[in-house]
Amino acid sequence: SFRSAVMRGLANDRGLFVPDHCPTVSPDELESWRQLNFADLATEVIGKFVKEDEVPRDVLAGIVKKS
């Protein structure tokens, strides 16, 4: 889960965590991202990997903007 990856920091082999799946992005969605600023784009991309029940989208957006 996202939470356990953040809390652990590194995988068991001391490397980076790799997602179990690669989410898809539709051409229309990708096109809509062109107008986003960096923080909003980062929120959209990270949101593809982090489940809403793990980190609600508004909380994720706040974390990204503070980073």
PDB file of N, CA, C and O in Angstrom:
ATOM      1  N   SER A   1       0.839  -1.192   0.000  1.00  0.00           N
ATOM      2  CA  SER A   1       0.000   0.000   0.000  1.00  0.00           C
ATOM      3  C   SER A   1       0.883   1.254   0.000  1.00  0.00           C
ATOM      4  O   SER A   1       2.067   1.207   0.333  1.00  0.00           O
ATOM      5  N   PHE A   2       0.282   2.339  -0.374  1.00  0.00           N
ATOM      6  CA  PHE A   2       1.004   3.603  -0.404  1.00  0.00           C
ATOM      7  C   PHE A   2       1.520   3.966   0.988  1.00  0.00           C
ATOM      8  O   PHE A   2       2.666   4.386   1.152  1.00  0.00           O
ATOM      9  N   ARG A   3       0.663   3.797   1.974  1.00  0.00           N
ATOM     10  CA  ARG A   3       1.041   4.151   3.346  1.00  0.00           C
ATOM     11  C   ARG A   3       2.265   3.350   3.803  1.00  0.00           C
ATOM     12  O   ARG A   3       3.203   3.916   4.365  1.00  0.00           O
ATOM     13  N   SER A   4       2.256   2.052   3.566  1.00  0.00           N
ATOM     14  CA  SER A   4       3.395   1.246   4.020  1.00  0.00           C
ATOM     15  C   SER A   4       4.665   1.609   3.254  1.00  0.00           C
ATOM     16  O   SER A   4       5.756   1.591   3.823  1.00  0.00           O
ATOM     17  N   ALA A   5       4.533   1.938   1.975  1.00  0.00           N
ATOM     18  CA  ALA A   5       5.714   2.342   1.204  1.00  0.00           C
ATOM     19  C   ALA A   5       6.306   3.641   1.756  1.00  0.00           C
ATOM     20  O   ALA A   5       7.525   3.775   1.867  1.00  0.00           O
ATOM     21  N   VAL A   6       5.448   4.581   2.096  1.00  0.00           N
ATOM     22  CA  VAL A   6       5.925   5.852   2.644  1.00  0.00           C
ATOM     23  C   VAL A   6       6.566   5.638   4.013  1.00  0.00           C
ATOM     24  O   VAL A   6       7.617   6.205   4.310  1.00  0.00           O
ATOM     25  N   MET A   7       5.933   4.827   4.831  1.00  0.00           N
ATOM     26  CA  MET A   7       6.449   4.603   6.185  1.00  0.00           C
ATOM     27  C   MET A   7       7.761   3.822   6.174  1.00  0.00           C
ATOM     28  O   MET A   7       8.621   4.060   7.022  1.00  0.00           O
ATOM     29  N   ARG A   8       7.929   2.898   5.234  1.00  0.00           N
ATOM     30  CA  ARG A   8       9.154   2.100   5.178  1.00  0.00           C
ATOM     31  C   ARG A   8      10.286   2.843   4.493  1.00  0.00           C
ATOM     32  O   ARG A   8      11.446   2.689   4.876  1.00  0.00           O
ATOM     33  N   GLY A   9       9.975   3.633   3.503  1.00  0.00           N
ATOM     34  CA  GLY A   9      11.006   4.407   2.816  1.00  0.00           C
ATOM     35  C   GLY A   9      11.702   3.650   1.702  1.00  0.00           C
ATOM     36  O   GLY A   9      11.748   4.126   0.567  1.00  0.00           O
ATOM     37  N   LEU A  10      12.240   2.491   2.004  1.00  0.00           N
ATOM     38  CA  LEU A  10      12.928   1.680   1.000  1.00  0.00           C
ATOM     39  C   LEU A  10      12.369   0.262   1.021  1.00  0.00           C
ATOM     40  O   LEU A  10      11.886  -0.213   2.049  1.00  0.00           O
ATOM     41  N   ALA A  11      12.442  -0.402  -0.122  1.00  0.00           N
ATOM     42  CA  ALA A  11      12.003  -1.790  -0.212  1.00  0.00           C
ATOM     43  C   ALA A  11      12.979  -2.689   0.546  1.00  0.00           C
ATOM     44  O   ALA A  11      14.039  -2.238   0.981  1.00  0.00           O
ATOM     45  N   ASN A  12      12.616  -3.951   0.698  1.00  0.00           N
ATOM     46  CA  ASN A  12      13.462  -4.898   1.439  1.00  0.00           C
ATOM     47  C   ASN A  12      14.878  -4.986   0.879  1.00  0.00           C
ATOM     48  O   ASN A  12      15.829  -5.221   1.624  1.00  0.00           O
ATOM     49  N   ASP A  13      15.017  -4.799  -0.424  1.00  0.00           N
ATOM     50  CA  ASP A  13      16.347  -4.882  -1.039  1.00  0.00           C
ATOM     51  C   ASP A  13      17.079  -3.541  -1.007  1.00  0.00           C
ATOM     52  O   ASP A  13      18.111  -3.374  -1.657  1.00  0.00           O
ATOM     53  N   ARG A  14      16.534  -2.582  -0.243  1.00  0.00           N
ATOM     54  CA  ARG A  14      17.082  -1.233  -0.080  1.00  0.00           C
ATOM     55  C   ARG A  14      16.932  -0.391  -1.349  1.00  0.00           C
ATOM     56  O   ARG A  14      17.526   0.682  -1.462  1.00  0.00           O
ATOM     57  N   GLY A  15      16.150  -0.873  -2.286  1.00  0.00           N
ATOM     58  CA  GLY A  15      15.880  -0.122  -3.510  1.00  0.00           C
ATOM     59  C   GLY A  15      14.546   0.603  -3.399  1.00  0.00           C
ATOM     60  O   GLY A  15      13.964   0.709  -2.319  1.00  0.00           O
ATOM     61  N   LEU A  16      14.081   1.092  -4.522  1.00  0.00           N
ATOM     62  CA  LEU A  16      12.813   1.816  -4.569  1.00  0.00           C
ATOM     63  C   LEU A  16      11.648   0.857  -4.722  1.00  0.00           C
ATOM     64  O   LEU A  16      11.799  -0.243  -5.253  1.00  0.00           O
ATOM     65  N   PHE A  17      10.492   1.281  -4.255  1.00  0.00           N
ATOM     66  CA  PHE A  17       9.279   0.511  -4.471  1.00  0.00           C
ATOM     67  C   PHE A  17       8.831   0.688  -5.917  1.00  0.00           C
ATOM     68  O   PHE A  17       8.987   1.762  -6.498  1.00  0.00           O
ATOM     69  N   VAL A  18       8.279  -0.368  -6.487  1.00  0.00           N
ATOM     70  CA  VAL A  18       7.759  -0.344  -7.851  1.00  0.00           C
ATOM     71  C   VAL A  18       6.275  -0.684  -7.770  1.00  0.00           C
ATOM     72  O   VAL A  18       5.905  -1.645  -7.096  1.00  0.00           O
ATOM     73  N   PRO A  19       5.423   0.080  -8.439  1.00  0.00           N
ATOM     74  CA  PRO A  19       3.989  -0.203  -8.353  1.00  0.00           C
ATOM     75  C   PRO A  19       3.639  -1.574  -8.955  1.00  0.00           C
ATOM     76  O   PRO A  19       4.321  -2.069  -9.852  1.00  0.00           O
ATOM     77  N   ASP A  20       2.561  -2.167  -8.434  1.00  0.00           N
ATOM     78  CA  ASP A  20       2.096  -3.456  -8.934  1.00  0.00           C
ATOM     79  C   ASP A  20       1.521  -3.349 -10.341  1.00  0.00           C
ATOM     80  O   ASP A  20       1.554  -4.308 -11.112  1.00  0.00           O
ATOM     81  N   HIS A  21       1.001  -2.190 -10.658  1.00  0.00           N
ATOM     82  CA  HIS A  21       0.408  -1.987 -11.981  1.00  0.00           C
ATOM     83  C   HIS A  21       0.728  -0.580 -12.472  1.00  0.00           C
ATOM     84  O   HIS A  21       1.036   0.317 -11.688  1.00  0.00           O
ATOM     85  N   CYS A  22       0.650  -0.417 -13.757  1.00  0.00           N
ATOM     86  CA  CYS A  22       0.853   0.889 -14.374  1.00  0.00           C
ATOM     87  C   CYS A  22      -0.515   1.389 -14.833  1.00  0.00           C
ATOM     88  O   CYS A  22      -1.097   0.809 -15.750  1.00  0.00           O
ATOM     89  N   PRO A  23      -1.038   2.437 -14.228  1.00  0.00           N
ATOM     90  CA  PRO A  23      -2.365   2.914 -14.610  1.00  0.00           C
ATOM     91  C   PRO A  23      -2.364   3.484 -16.026  1.00  0.00           C
ATOM     92  O   PRO A  23      -1.342   3.949 -16.531  1.00  0.00           O
ATOM     93  N   THR A  24      -3.520   3.435 -16.638  1.00  0.00           N
ATOM     94  CA  THR A  24      -3.651   3.986 -17.981  1.00  0.00           C
ATOM     95  C   THR A  24      -4.142   5.427 -17.908  1.00  0.00           C
ATOM     96  O   THR A  24      -4.816   5.832 -16.960  1.00  0.00           O
ATOM     97  N   VAL A  25      -3.789   6.171 -18.917  1.00  0.00           N
ATOM     98  CA  VAL A  25      -4.236   7.557 -19.057  1.00  0.00           C
ATOM     99  C   VAL A  25      -4.801   7.687 -20.456  1.00  0.00           C
ATOM    100  O   VAL A  25      -4.117   7.405 -21.440  1.00  0.00           O
ATOM    101  N   SER A  26      -6.046   8.113 -20.544  1.00  0.00           N
ATOM    102  CA  SER A  26      -6.676   8.256 -21.859  1.00  0.00           C
ATOM    103  C   SER A  26      -6.111   9.474 -22.582  1.00  0.00           C
ATOM    104  O   SER A  26      -5.610  10.400 -21.944  1.00  0.00           O
ATOM    105  N   PRO A  27      -6.189   9.474 -23.896  1.00  0.00           N
ATOM    106  CA  PRO A  27      -5.725  10.662 -24.641  1.00  0.00           C
ATOM    107  C   PRO A  27      -6.444  11.942 -24.211  1.00  0.00           C
ATOM    108  O   PRO A  27      -5.821  13.001 -24.137  1.00  0.00           O
ATOM    109  N   ASP A  28      -7.742  11.860 -23.928  1.00  0.00           N
ATOM    110  CA  ASP A  28      -8.487  13.042 -23.488  1.00  0.00           C
ATOM    111  C   ASP A  28      -8.005  13.531 -22.123  1.00  0.00           C
ATOM    112  O   ASP A  28      -7.879  14.732 -21.885  1.00  0.00           O
ATOM    113  N   GLU A  29      -7.741  12.577 -21.235  1.00  0.00           N
ATOM    114  CA  GLU A  29      -7.238  12.934 -19.910  1.00  0.00           C
ATOM    115  C   GLU A  29      -5.855  13.577 -20.029  1.00  0.00           C
ATOM    116  O   GLU A  29      -5.578  14.595 -19.394  1.00  0.00           O
ATOM    117  N   LEU A  30      -5.007  12.986 -20.834  1.00  0.00           N
ATOM    118  CA  LEU A  30      -3.671  13.520 -21.043  1.00  0.00           C
ATOM    119  C   LEU A  30      -3.741  14.940 -21.613  1.00  0.00           C
ATOM    120  O   LEU A  30      -2.991  15.821 -21.194  1.00  0.00           O
ATOM    121  N   GLU A  31      -4.625  15.148 -22.548  1.00  0.00           N
ATOM    122  CA  GLU A  31      -4.794  16.478 -23.144  1.00  0.00           C
ATOM    123  C   GLU A  31      -5.272  17.485 -22.090  1.00  0.00           C
ATOM    124  O   GLU A  31      -4.828  18.633 -22.084  1.00  0.00           O
ATOM    125  N   SER A  32      -6.168  17.061 -21.208  1.00  0.00           N
ATOM    126  CA  SER A  32      -6.681  17.975 -20.184  1.00  0.00           C
ATOM    127  C   SER A  32      -5.595  18.379 -19.187  1.00  0.00           C
ATOM    128  O   SER A  32      -5.680  19.435 -18.561  1.00  0.00           O
ATOM    129  N   TRP A  33      -4.584  17.540 -19.046  1.00  0.00           N
ATOM    130  CA  TRP A  33      -3.494  17.839 -18.121  1.00  0.00           C
ATOM    131  C   TRP A  33      -2.586  18.947 -18.635  1.00  0.00           C
ATOM    132  O   TRP A  33      -1.845  19.542 -17.852  1.00  0.00           O
ATOM    133  N   ARG A  34      -2.626  19.236 -19.917  1.00  0.00           N
ATOM    134  CA  ARG A  34      -1.752  20.274 -20.495  1.00  0.00           C
ATOM    135  C   ARG A  34      -1.930  21.631 -19.830  1.00  0.00           C
ATOM    136  O   ARG A  34      -0.983  22.412 -19.733  1.00  0.00           O
ATOM    137  N   GLN A  35      -3.125  21.905 -19.381  1.00  0.00           N
ATOM    138  CA  GLN A  35      -3.417  23.230 -18.818  1.00  0.00           C
ATOM    139  C   GLN A  35      -3.138  23.328 -17.316  1.00  0.00           C
ATOM    140  O   GLN A  35      -3.280  24.403 -16.733  1.00  0.00           O
ATOM    141  N   LEU A  36      -2.745  22.229 -16.690  1.00  0.00           N
ATOM    142  CA  LEU A  36      -2.538  22.229 -15.239  1.00  0.00           C
ATOM    143  C   LEU A  36      -1.171  22.795 -14.858  1.00  0.00           C
ATOM    144  O   LEU A  36      -0.196  22.667 -15.599  1.00  0.00           O
ATOM    145  N   ASN A  37      -1.127  23.414 -13.703  1.00  0.00           N
ATOM    146  CA  ASN A  37       0.167  23.835 -13.176  1.00  0.00           C
ATOM    147  C   ASN A  37       0.878  22.603 -12.610  1.00  0.00           C
ATOM    148  O   ASN A  37       0.292  21.522 -12.545  1.00  0.00           O
ATOM    149  N   PHE A  38       2.118  22.764 -12.208  1.00  0.00           N
ATOM    150  CA  PHE A  38       2.931  21.624 -11.786  1.00  0.00           C
ATOM    151  C   PHE A  38       2.313  20.870 -10.609  1.00  0.00           C
ATOM    152  O   PHE A  38       2.249  19.640 -10.628  1.00  0.00           O
ATOM    153  N   ALA A  39       1.858  21.592  -9.589  1.00  0.00           N
ATOM    154  CA  ALA A  39       1.299  20.940  -8.398  1.00  0.00           C
ATOM    155  C   ALA A  39       0.031  20.160  -8.743  1.00  0.00           C
ATOM    156  O   ALA A  39      -0.158  19.045  -8.258  1.00  0.00           O
ATOM    157  N   ASP A  40      -0.825  20.726  -9.564  1.00  0.00           N
ATOM    158  CA  ASP A  40      -2.056  20.031  -9.942  1.00  0.00           C
ATOM    159  C   ASP A  40      -1.762  18.825 -10.830  1.00  0.00           C
ATOM    160  O   ASP A  40      -2.418  17.790 -10.709  1.00  0.00           O
ATOM    161  N   LEU A  41      -0.795  18.950 -11.709  1.00  0.00           N
ATOM    162  CA  LEU A  41      -0.395  17.821 -12.554  1.00  0.00           C
ATOM    163  C   LEU A  41       0.180  16.699 -11.695  1.00  0.00           C
ATOM    164  O   LEU A  41      -0.147  15.529 -11.895  1.00  0.00           O
ATOM    165  N   ALA A  42       1.034  17.055 -10.745  1.00  0.00           N
ATOM    166  CA  ALA A  42       1.609  16.053  -9.849  1.00  0.00           C
ATOM    167  C   ALA A  42       0.518  15.342  -9.057  1.00  0.00           C
ATOM    168  O   ALA A  42       0.586  14.129  -8.859  1.00  0.00           O
ATOM    169  N   THR A  43      -0.475  16.080  -8.609  1.00  0.00           N
ATOM    170  CA  THR A  43      -1.589  15.482  -7.869  1.00  0.00           C
ATOM    171  C   THR A  43      -2.332  14.481  -8.747  1.00  0.00           C
ATOM    172  O   THR A  43      -2.681  13.394  -8.287  1.00  0.00           O
ATOM    173  N   GLU A  44      -2.573  14.833  -9.990  1.00  0.00           N
ATOM    174  CA  GLU A  44      -3.267  13.924 -10.914  1.00  0.00           C
ATOM    175  C   GLU A  44      -2.459  12.654 -11.158  1.00  0.00           C
ATOM    176  O   GLU A  44      -3.008  11.553 -11.133  1.00  0.00           O
ATOM    177  N   VAL A  45      -1.172  12.804 -11.391  1.00  0.00           N
ATOM    178  CA  VAL A  45      -0.322  11.640 -11.680  1.00  0.00           C
ATOM    179  C   VAL A  45      -0.196  10.756 -10.437  1.00  0.00           C
ATOM    180  O   VAL A  45      -0.377   9.542 -10.528  1.00  0.00           O
ATOM    181  N   ILE A  46       0.108  11.338  -9.295  1.00  0.00           N
ATOM    182  CA  ILE A  46       0.232  10.554  -8.067  1.00  0.00           C
ATOM    183  C   ILE A  46      -1.098   9.903  -7.718  1.00  0.00           C
ATOM    184  O   ILE A  46      -1.134   8.776  -7.223  1.00  0.00           O
ATOM    185  N   GLY A  47      -2.185  10.612  -7.975  1.00  0.00           N
ATOM    186  CA  GLY A  47      -3.514  10.080  -7.702  1.00  0.00           C
ATOM    187  C   GLY A  47      -3.826   8.818  -8.490  1.00  0.00           C
ATOM    188  O   GLY A  47      -4.694   8.041  -8.093  1.00  0.00           O
ATOM    189  N   LYS A  48      -3.136   8.605  -9.592  1.00  0.00           N
ATOM    190  CA  LYS A  48      -3.305   7.369 -10.361  1.00  0.00           C
ATOM    191  C   LYS A  48      -2.740   6.165  -9.605  1.00  0.00           C
ATOM    192  O   LYS A  48      -3.155   5.031  -9.846  1.00  0.00           O
ATOM    193  N   PHE A  49      -1.811   6.402  -8.706  1.00  0.00           N
ATOM    194  CA  PHE A  49      -1.147   5.329  -7.973  1.00  0.00           C
ATOM    195  C   PHE A  49      -1.637   5.182  -6.535  1.00  0.00           C
ATOM    196  O   PHE A  49      -1.464   4.123  -5.931  1.00  0.00           O
ATOM    197  N   VAL A  50      -2.241   6.220  -5.982  1.00  0.00           N
ATOM    198  CA  VAL A  50      -2.676   6.225  -4.588  1.00  0.00           C
ATOM    199  C   VAL A  50      -4.197   6.143  -4.547  1.00  0.00           C
ATOM    200  O   VAL A  50      -4.892   6.964  -5.146  1.00  0.00           O
ATOM    201  N   LYS A  51      -4.701   5.145  -3.836  1.00  0.00           N
ATOM    202  CA  LYS A  51      -6.144   4.959  -3.744  1.00  0.00           C
ATOM    203  C   LYS A  51      -6.773   6.069  -2.912  1.00  0.00           C
ATOM    204  O   LYS A  51      -6.194   6.547  -1.936  1.00  0.00           O
ATOM    205  N   GLU A  52      -7.966   6.463  -3.323  1.00  0.00           N
ATOM    206  CA  GLU A  52      -8.708   7.530  -2.641  1.00  0.00           C
ATOM    207  C   GLU A  52      -8.946   7.195  -1.166  1.00  0.00           C
ATOM    208  O   GLU A  52      -8.960   8.091  -0.322  1.00  0.00           O
ATOM    209  N   ASP A  53      -9.134   5.904  -0.853  1.00  0.00           N
ATOM    210  CA  ASP A  53      -9.373   5.537   0.550  1.00  0.00           C
ATOM    211  C   ASP A  53      -8.082   5.550   1.380  1.00  0.00           C
ATOM    212  O   ASP A  53      -8.137   5.513   2.610  1.00  0.00           O
ATOM    213  N   GLU A  54      -6.931   5.601   0.716  1.00  0.00           N
ATOM    214  CA  GLU A  54      -5.661   5.715   1.441  1.00  0.00           C
ATOM    215  C   GLU A  54      -5.326   7.179   1.715  1.00  0.00           C
ATOM    216  O   GLU A  54      -4.969   7.546   2.834  1.00  0.00           O
ATOM    217  N   VAL A  55      -5.445   7.997   0.693  1.00  0.00           N
ATOM    218  CA  VAL A  55      -5.203   9.438   0.829  1.00  0.00           C
ATOM    219  C   VAL A  55      -6.263  10.145  -0.017  1.00  0.00           C
ATOM    220  O   VAL A  55      -6.197  10.106  -1.245  1.00  0.00           O
ATOM    221  N   PRO A  56      -7.235  10.788   0.628  1.00  0.00           N
ATOM    222  CA  PRO A  56      -8.250  11.512  -0.138  1.00  0.00           C
ATOM    223  C   PRO A  56      -7.601  12.548  -1.058  1.00  0.00           C
ATOM    224  O   PRO A  56      -6.570  13.129  -0.720  1.00  0.00           O
ATOM    225  N   ARG A  57      -8.203  12.768  -2.206  1.00  0.00           N
ATOM    226  CA  ARG A  57      -7.617  13.641  -3.229  1.00  0.00           C
ATOM    227  C   ARG A  57      -7.315  15.033  -2.694  1.00  0.00           C
ATOM    228  O   ARG A  57      -6.268  15.591  -3.024  1.00  0.00           O
ATOM    229  N   ASP A  58      -8.196  15.618  -1.879  1.00  0.00           N
ATOM    230  CA  ASP A  58      -7.932  16.959  -1.358  1.00  0.00           C
ATOM    231  C   ASP A  58      -6.741  16.969  -0.408  1.00  0.00           C
ATOM    232  O   ASP A  58      -5.991  17.944  -0.364  1.00  0.00           O
ATOM    233  N   VAL A  59      -6.561  15.893   0.352  1.00  0.00           N
ATOM    234  CA  VAL A  59      -5.409  15.781   1.241  1.00  0.00           C
ATOM    235  C   VAL A  59      -4.137  15.619   0.410  1.00  0.00           C
ATOM    236  O   VAL A  59      -3.120  16.248   0.700  1.00  0.00           O
ATOM    237  N   LEU A  60      -4.196  14.780  -0.616  1.00  0.00           N
ATOM    238  CA  LEU A  60      -3.058  14.595  -1.512  1.00  0.00           C
ATOM    239  C   LEU A  60      -2.653  15.923  -2.154  1.00  0.00           C
ATOM    240  O   LEU A  60      -1.469  16.252  -2.221  1.00  0.00           O
ATOM    241  N   ALA A  61      -3.633  16.674  -2.620  1.00  0.00           N
ATOM    242  CA  ALA A  61      -3.348  17.987  -3.230  1.00  0.00           C
ATOM    243  C   ALA A  61      -2.655  18.913  -2.235  1.00  0.00           C
ATOM    244  O   ALA A  61      -1.739  19.648  -2.604  1.00  0.00           O
ATOM    245  N   GLY A  62      -3.082  18.880  -0.994  1.00  0.00           N
ATOM    246  CA  GLY A  62      -2.445  19.698   0.032  1.00  0.00           C
ATOM    247  C   GLY A  62      -1.014  19.298   0.293  1.00  0.00           C
ATOM    248  O   GLY A  62      -0.141  20.151   0.457  1.00  0.00           O
ATOM    249  N   ILE A  63      -0.769  17.991   0.334  1.00  0.00           N
ATOM    250  CA  ILE A  63       0.599  17.488   0.537  1.00  0.00           C
ATOM    251  C   ILE A  63       1.503  17.926  -0.606  1.00  0.00           C
ATOM    252  O   ILE A  63       2.620  18.393  -0.386  1.00  0.00           O
ATOM    253  N   VAL A  64       1.004  17.770  -1.834  1.00  0.00           N
ATOM    254  CA  VAL A  64       1.803  18.137  -3.011  1.00  0.00           C
ATOM    255  C   VAL A  64       2.113  19.630  -3.008  1.00  0.00           C
ATOM    256  O   VAL A  64       3.245  20.033  -3.279  1.00  0.00           O
ATOM    257  N   LYS A  65       1.124  20.438  -2.707  1.00  0.00           N
ATOM    258  CA  LYS A  65       1.337  21.900  -2.731  1.00  0.00           C
ATOM    259  C   LYS A  65       2.313  22.354  -1.657  1.00  0.00           C
ATOM    260  O   LYS A  65       3.001  23.360  -1.834  1.00  0.00           O
ATOM    261  N   LYS A  66       2.383  21.626  -0.542  1.00  0.00           N
ATOM    262  CA  LYS A  66       3.313  21.985   0.528  1.00  0.00           C
ATOM    263  C   LYS A  66       4.725  21.469   0.247  1.00  0.00           C
ATOM    264  O   LYS A  66       5.678  21.890   0.902  1.00  0.00           O
ATOM    265  N   SER A  67       4.864  20.568  -0.716  1.00  0.00           N
ATOM    266  CA  SER A  67       6.163  19.948  -0.994  1.00  0.00           C
ATOM    267  C   SER A  67       7.058  20.853  -1.791  1.00  0.00           C
ATOM    268  O   SER A  67       8.188  20.481  -2.109  1.00  0.00           O
TER     269      SER A  67
END
